[in-house]
Amino acid sequence: MAAQQVQHASQGNHFDVLIVGAGISGVGSAYHLQQQCPQKSYVILEMKDTFGGTWETHKYPGVRSDSDLYTFGYRFKPWVGAPIASAEEILKYMGEVIEENDIGSHIRYGHRINDCSWSSDDNRWTVRATRSSDGSEQVFTCNFLWMCQGYYDHEKPYVPDWKGMDDYEGLFIHAQVWDPNIDYTGKKVLVIGSGATAATVIPAFAETAEHVTMLQRSPTYFFCSENRNELADQLREIGIDEPTVHRVVRAQINHDHDVMQKRCITEPDVVFEELKALVRQYAGEDFEFEPHFTPKYRPWQQRLAFCPEGDVFKAAADGKLTVYTDTLDTFTKTGVRTSSGDEIEADIIVAATGFNLSVMGDIPFSVDGKALDWHDTVNYRGMMFTGVPNLLWVFGYFRASWTLRVDMLGDFVCNLLNHMDELGATRVDVALRDEDADMPILPWIEEENFNPNYLMRDLDKLPQRGDKPEWRHNQDYWSEREEIPLIDLDGEEFLYDGKRAKRSSKAA
Ligand SMILES: Cc1cc2nc3c(=O)[nH]c(=O)nc-3n(C[C@H](O)[C@H](O)[C@H](O)COP(=O)(O)OP(=O)(O)OC[C@H]3O[C@@H](n4cnc5c(N)ncnc54)[C@H](O)[C@@H]3O)c2cc1C
């Protein structure tokens, strides 16, 4: 540390708002802030050397969205391509948003945040970051912290502690750290895992590999469809302008998803039959679903893996893909052995086993000198936390496009900041109300509702929740889009400068 230069907080490093991360959430949030609070100064700190977050990190073959870009794109920037987009196309879209709105001049790349501390003496956050270009510590202060750092560790993917990994003589790699220089032409490739990543890499590998095998612990639901949106095509054909196409197609997709989500709960078996019918369009009438494509959970309890043009199933039907549904017993010299004793040989083994959860970027936080444990907090609608002033967390949707919530929370934060200005307040907290005194405090994730493994593994790192709408994170875009815009900022759950808002939500 001795050789490092420490730049202390100065006027130049104080901002009204500090946004953490230049992924799709951070860039969208900056846009809303500029539009709705043009008088606020802001900076985005990003540890990478460029923007994009998820879409910059992942470089495995075929990397693409699994949501359509009409809803994964921002509401303010029309999407004009095919609904499912490659990482490259998403980065181009984000680059245009940055360029068109002069967001770039606000981003400090190569700044890894190491520490955030709140002081109630001056109602400010102090944010310490290491600048990669010279290793110096940079100190920023801000009035409001807008956390857009995503939800997983970008550097260390989740690899289970499998037996015998050191014995394996081929190439083992996790998809998250895939190196595009790896040549898999003519090779035997084993993909461990199912879900969206596996669904993406398998067809890409199948194009030139000798053979692809998927070893999955349990099957996943897939939604097969052409990569086009009929309504968008029709609207364009009759000369409708792109902003209108974007707005109408978003509305249509959101409506269809809402209907689908409800049907997944009320008639999961019928939905599964329909998903199977879509698969058969690509893989033939005789395609066998048992045992490898019959999941044990309800459709939509985990993200439904999109499969454009049924490509995974085509690979299976063409004999290019073999599936094992089993657990992995041990790695061997030449591949793996399953718990049932099957030997799978592979030149390359690709783990598509998911993420390590990273809560708030694993950044140590403190409030008035006391280390903050997020598990001691109760979340307010999955965005603010009891005991943590002037901070908002962007955690998007899993069942709907993540970005829908970025736009929605963008409006919320800007309303909140403008409201604080009207009140002349410099601090906002959320706090349980008298009526919440006996509310049960529960694990953040409602397992019945949504239960991806990487969240279930680390529940003790996450905030907690109550059982009332204000204190739940319901992951339901369709109810939140009605509720969040109507939040009464003078409701009892908000404290400004330590005082309850003047009127209660009931009196409002
Ligand atoms: C392969 C893949 C495909 C996906 N496809 C979809 C999809 O189709 N639809 C969908 O809705 N969701 C999808 N998701 C979920 C996806 O992660 C989100 O939709 C979205 O891209 C997350 O954006 P974000 O900006 O919130 O976070 P990220 O993309 O994770 O970006 C966070 C940024 O914060 C930076 N950061 C983190 N910690 C620090 C720190 N300490 N200091 C400074 N900077 C920091 C990171 O470097 C990163 O750039 C996908 C996820 C993956 C991994």
The ligand as a Gaussian input file, in Angstrom:
#p B3LYP/6-31G(d) Opt

LIG

0 1
 C      -25.192000     -15.868000     -19.827000
 C      -26.334000     -15.133000     -19.233000
 C      -27.459000     -14.865000     -19.994000
 C      -28.517000     -14.158000     -19.428000
 N      -29.591000     -13.913000     -20.214000
 C      -30.614000     -13.204000     -19.704000
 C      -31.750000     -12.912000     -20.510000
 O      -31.836000     -13.271000     -21.668000
 N      -32.755000     -12.223000     -19.952000
 C      -32.727000     -11.795000     -18.666000
 O      -33.669000     -11.171000     -18.227000
 N      -31.645000     -12.039000     -17.895000
 C      -30.608000     -12.732000     -18.374000
 N      -29.530000     -13.002000     -17.577000
 C      -29.457000     -12.453000     -16.244000
 C      -28.522000     -11.221000     -16.410000
 O      -27.428000     -11.338000     -15.599000
 C      -29.230000      -9.941000     -16.285000
 O      -30.335000      -9.925000     -17.097000
 C      -28.434000      -8.665000     -16.595000
 O      -27.582000      -8.714000     -17.700000
 C      -27.724000      -8.280000     -15.369000
 O      -27.305000      -6.973000     -15.577000
 P      -26.710000      -6.116000     -14.410000
 O      -26.228000      -4.857000     -15.020000
 O      -27.692000      -6.005000     -13.309000
 O      -25.524000      -6.975000     -13.805000
 P      -24.158000      -7.497000     -14.512000
 O      -24.367000      -7.765000     -15.940000
 O      -23.692000      -8.569000     -13.624000
 O      -23.239000      -6.215000     -14.405000
 C      -22.762000      -5.759000     -13.180000
 C      -21.554000      -4.882000     -13.414000
 O      -21.092000      -4.411000     -12.143000
 C      -19.700000      -4.497000     -12.098000
 N      -19.258000      -4.649000     -10.709000
 C      -19.577000      -5.665000      -9.849000
 N      -18.942000      -5.495000      -8.673000
 C      -18.222000      -4.352000      -8.788000
 C      -17.340000      -3.669000      -7.907000
 N      -17.052000      -4.130000      -6.690000
 N      -16.753000      -2.538000      -8.345000
 C      -17.027000      -2.045000      -9.586000
 N      -17.828000      -2.670000     -10.462000
 C      -18.427000      -3.807000     -10.069000
 C      -19.374000      -5.733000     -12.926000
 O      -18.069000      -5.685000     -13.417000
 C      -20.414000      -5.642000     -14.041000
 O      -19.949000      -4.951000     -15.155000
 C      -28.461000     -13.716000     -18.100000
 C      -27.336000     -14.009000     -17.329000
 C      -26.282000     -14.699000     -17.894000
 C      -25.088000     -14.975000     -17.051000

